[in-house]
Amino acid sequence: MRTETVEDFLQERAARVPAPGGGASAALHAAQAAALLSMVARYSDGEKYADHAATVQQVCDTADELRALCLDLAERDAEAFGAVAAAYTLPKQSPEEKQERSAAIAAALAEAGRVPGRVIALAAHLVELAELMRPVGNANVISDVAAAAIAARAAVSTARVNVEINLAGITDPDVRAELEETVVKTDDTLLRADTVTSAVREQILR
């Protein structure tokens, strides 16, 4: 995914293949949010922004790091889905095989849920960066802070659905509790992303 053209990427998503799919798309939404925040930060330099230089640099550096992490998660999501599919193809003739297959499925589903859970966490961090950047960023590109918040919101919403669909097959109470806690936190992140977007719109429509 790192080296594909946009056209190739979209054509692959449109094909009748199970992965990469929604989970990878969620991670890429987050990566786009990170890239937008980095761009706004890089436009918010010079004497005019000197009072907020530390904040701007923090946003830029952190967003750059998160962009790379999100790309990694896009690839890991596809790998996790492949592991789930592979686990379901394991033999189940003997009691031992059935036990090994069940354990493999459980482990694969847990990882398949944890990857989008990680996307949710990174996207939440990106919303925090948008909150920092919105009041101090270059007004000429402030709409891109809203675009970043919207992209992060899309990442959270999409990743949440992918956590939930994997939850349906997870019986381990500890794993379920871990993933359910991740899902519960999404409502606050979505609200904060909407608040950033509304604040930007108010600013540019004055």
C-alpha positions, 0 to 999 in steps of 0.5 A: 500500500505504501507504493501503490498509486491512488488509482491502483489502490482504489481499483484493489479496494473495488475488487472482489477480495476480502482484504485490504478492506475497511480496516486498512481504509480506517488506518489510511483515513488516520494517515491522511489526517496526520499528513494534513496536520503536518502540512498546516503546522509547516505553514504556521512558522516564522515570526508571526507564529513565534509565540506558539512555535513549541506547540506547532513543532509538537504537532508537526513532529507528532503528526509525522510519527503518527502518519508512519504508524497509521500506514503500518496499521493499514498493512497489519490490518490486512495481515490480521484478516489473512490470519483469521481466514487461515485459522478457519481453514485449519483441519478439525477432524480430531479433538486435538485439531479442533482445539488447536483450530479454536485457539488459532481462531481466537488468537487471530480474531483478537489481533484482528480486533486490536489492530483497528482498536489501535487505529482508534487510539491513534485517531483520537490522538490526531483529534487532540493535535487538531484541537491544539492546532486550530487556534494557533495555525495559519488562517490561510490553511485552517480549513485543513485542520477541519479536514484533518478532524473529519478524516480522523473522525472517519478513521474512528467510525470505520475502525469501530465497526471493524472492532465490533464485527470481530467482537462478535466471534470473541469469547475470551472475557479479557479480550472482549473487555479490552475491545469493548472499552476501546469502543466505548471511548469513541463517542467522546472522540467523535464529538471532539472531532465535530467540535473542532470542525464546527470551530473552524467553520465559525472561524472562516465564516465570520 
